[in-house]
């Protein structure tokens, strides 16, 4: 085990316990400075349609930023880290989930699974990005290879993918979903359909689409990108179950995405993703303080806006070199094994 992750999860939890406690005032302020500006900008975007659609798009950019902050609140609620009260987390989580077209119970289940299995080669497939190993790809049929290449294509993953995930995929129950999760999915669908219908009847379906779609696309694109780069970087972490370690997966398989302060604010500090995976009960507004509390939490894979772009080139996990590799290394491997 590496030096920065030599403590057990129990020891790390004890060390980060002081940052677990939610602040009611901080949570309420974050709700107000995220949801309220989003709603105001949404209304302004609607009225701007009478002037110019370009002005509408200009409003959509900051509105998308506030929608991302709203999603982070929703995300924290699913971890029961935003409020002390479990009930408060559930109520706020369900409401903020509607803004982002997500079912609270569905997201909570898949995301909890992601945290419990991140980096485990034998437990891939729930709440994560489809990732094949080099050997798996070499042994796969041409159809599966084609499907994988299409899935990992940047246009599909970041342009088509976000809209498909949030608008279509999340409308259906996953296999093996609990009765409670199924109820939440259908409840969310009914409420969302009612809200959309009401807005379309009130302002017109064209106006609704011209306002909502740009905001939602920018926010969902950004969200998918954040999730992608925080786990798909060159020196990532994947191990078989017998060698897998929760702390190693958190500190080596989750990046510190060092963003400019304004983007860090709009993304709700989610760039401190290694801390979040180490202890998901730390609310987003305490993540930076927790990150700075121990030098080992700063000695982790670090990405910037510029260096994160390299993640677009990574396609497969190489179990031999324990790195993500791109098309050139894949072709070299395939040719050498023909």
C-alpha positions, 0 to 999 in steps of 0.5 A: 500500500502506498504511503499516502493511503497506509491508514485503514478506512477506520483510521481515515474516518476518525481523522476526517470525523471533524469535517463530517458535521453539516452546518445548517446555516451553510447548507441553507445558504448554499440552497439559497445561492444555488436554487434561487439564482437558477430560477431567476436566470431561467425566468430571465432566459425566457423573457430574453427570447423576445429580444434575442436567442443569443441573449437566452444562450448567454443566460443559459451559461450561468444558469447551468452553473447554478444547476450544477451546484443544485445537483451537488446539493442533491448528490450530498443529500443522497449521502446524507451529508447535507443536513444532520436530519435524515428526513431533511436530506431525503426531502431536499434530495427529492426536490433538488433531484427534480431540477436535474431530472434524477430520481433520489432513490435510483441515484442513491443506489447506483452512486452508493454502489459506485463508491463501494466498487470504484476501481474493482475490476470484478464489480464494474457496471453500476454507476460508473463509466464502461471500462474494458481492460486491454486483454478483454478488448483483445478477446472481444468480438468485433461487435463488442469492440465496435460498441465499446468504441462508439461508447467511448467516442467523445461525441457520443460520451459528452454530446449525446450521452448526457442527454440520453442518461438524464432524459431517457436512461433515468426514466426507467428502473434498473434491473433488480431495483427495490420496490422503494426505488421503483416507486421513486422513479415513477413518482419522479417521472409523473411529477416531472411530466406534470411540471413540463406539461404545465410549463408548456401550457403556460409559456409554450412548448417552443419557448420551454425547449429553447430555454430548458435545453441549452441550460440542461445540456451545458449542465449535464455535459459538464457533470458527465465531464467532471465524473469522467475525468475524476476516474479516467486518468492515466495513473488510475486504479483498478485491481481484482477483488483480492487486491482491491483496497477501499482507501487505495481506490479513493486516493489513487483512483479518484483525482483531485481536479484543481479548478479555477476558484470560480469553477470550483465554486460552481462545481460545489468543490467536487474536484476534491473527489479523492476526499469525497470517496475517502469519506462521503459523509463530508459535505461539499463545503467542508471538502477543501478544508479536509483536503488541506488538513493532511499532506497525504491528501494533497499527494494524490493524482492531480489534474488541471483543466489543461492536463485533464484534456489528455483523458479524452485519449484514454480507452482501455485499462492495461493491467500490466502497466496499470495505466490507461492507454490510447489507440496507439498502444492498443493497435500495437498490442493487437498487432503483436498478438495476431 
